[in-house]
């Protein structure tokens, strides 16, 4: 008899917290699962740690380093469960995480992806911070137009959703963020949700790309944001305003068009709210409220860009005058 849930846990030099992570899964109140652990070419003691943990639900594999997306795809290929759960090597799941997510999936057959809230720790120290993303489908669909409103290692995915849209992209131009890319595709065919309870502990790593504002990573997020908005609006003639909206949302001024207009950005946002209302059979005040809030968050970036553009023009005019004066003196 196949397990109901397949947990996929990729490992790469994760010895420090691996045992704690695995034990949190073995202590789940829902017992009918398999835990697929794939060591992706670690150079530390990760494999030794896994070989010492005895539990018939664990399936442990070792491979040459292939990267996160390819390793996750191998885990999906090996999985036998109807539901695919994720866990990272340094994160921890609370005991009732799988039970709560499975209950939600069974009660909501139209849902293809469900995450949870997560407390944030740094190293072994708890913080006052928490990932508490929206829980309702319409709000999540809106948030996915701009960023990733899911904690990757907290999600459970319905296998049929992956069969519908394909696995993690191994295109280097689309990863990272391979999670945001996959969630975007799933959300176009399935509803999505977060359980508004802390069922996970997310360990924040100082070198994480999601924290450091690394430009290649941020630019790929912007690319996905533009792609998602274009898909929602089904329009090509607003490409400039869509790019401006996505770029200003992430304060990436280098991608904002010189002739950016606030009225055009506001129009795109209004069109997005209308399109989501049509897609999900009714106007959502929550989505409108969030759209208004996001515009207020973006407005300071727009003003800063405009001030910078005016300064550049002033400097250009002064330089031109000085050049002419210099030519006259010669």
Order of alpha helices (4+ residues) and beta strands (2+ residues): beta-alpha-beta-alpha-beta-alpha-beta-beta-alpha-beta-beta-alpha-beta-alpha-alpha-beta-alpha-alpha-alpha-alpha-alpha
